[in-house]
Amino acid sequence: MAKAVINSDKFSHPKLNSIFVFGLFSLLACVYTYPLISNLGEYYRGRNDPLLFTWILSTVSENLFLNPRHFFESNIFYPHGHTLAYSEPLIAPALFISAIIQKITQNPILSYNITLLICQALCGFSAYYAAKKITHSTPGSIIAGVIYSISPFKTGYYNFINLHMQFAVPLAILFLLKYLEEYDDLSFYKTLAFLLFQAVTIWYAGIPLALYIGIIVLCF
């Protein structure tokens, strides 16, 4: 009997649960962006702006491997320099996701689409994780992740990949609340890290997140 209990505990391991939940949100991202999953290397979900964001991700990826000393240089607004910084940076997902994919595949459209799907899944997982830590409710946390990742506001704007790159927001708020309640120094540094991570990804979320953190601190 004890042996059966021990074996069953393996299936409730936190890491296995996390993998399952991330897989769930990845599946939902593929479903809600269909038919994107059927042609990742050539198809765009949306018009106009995906071309811009593909160029940004591609330029960051190329500079990372070929020209790291001039990371913000790009092929626009000659003769001005550092012109990559004129637009949304997308630095974090470009470095950790698209640069690797583009280096392997040499296909910027494929890199863009996979980055979109992964970032949307990360939004769902981060909201789930934050809600689970606060509420300890698995069903409620999954609902929170679904709302945060595939709400009509998000799914209605697939031409703006930056709207699907706000996965650091729930985590920054989570560790801020933990710091305010427990005065845990590590949580304070995690809050700053996720705020910085979000800011170098998209300013549209980084600036409001900084203001929101300030409001929470003042209210607390």
Stockholm file with secondary structure:
# STOCKHOLM 1.0

chainA/1-220         MAKAVINSDKFSHPKLNSIFVFGLFSLLACVYTYPLISNLGEYYRGRNDPLLFTWILSTVSENLFLNPRHFFESNIFYPHGHTLAYSEPLIAPALFISAIIQKITQNPILSYNITLLICQALCGFSAYYAAKKITHSTPGSIIAGVIYSISPFKTGYYNFINLHMQFAVPLAILFLLKYLEEYDDLSFYKTLAFLLFQAVTIWYAGIPLALYIGIIVLCF
#=GR chainA/1-220 SS CHHHHHHHHHTTCHHHHHHHHHHHHHHHHHHHTTTGGGCTTTCCSSSSHHHHHHHHHHHHHHHHHHCGGGTTCCSSSTTCSCGGGGSCCCHHHIIIIIHHHHHHHCCHHHHHHHHHHHHHHHHHHHHHHHHHHHHCCHHHHHHHHHHHHHCHHHHTTTTCGGGGCCTHHHHHHHHHHHHHHHCCHHHHHHHHHHHHHHHTTCHHHHHHHHHHHHHHHHHC
#=GC SS_cons         CHHHHHHHHHTTCHHHHHHHHHHHHHHHHHHHTTTGGGCTTTCCSSSSHHHHHHHHHHHHHHHHHHCGGGTTCCSSSTTCSCGGGGSCCCHHHIIIIIHHHHHHHCCHHHHHHHHHHHHHHHHHHHHHHHHHHHHCCHHHHHHHHHHHHHCHHHHTTTTCGGGGCCTHHHHHHHHHHHHHHHCCHHHHHHHHHHHHHHHTTCHHHHHHHHHHHHHHHHHC
//
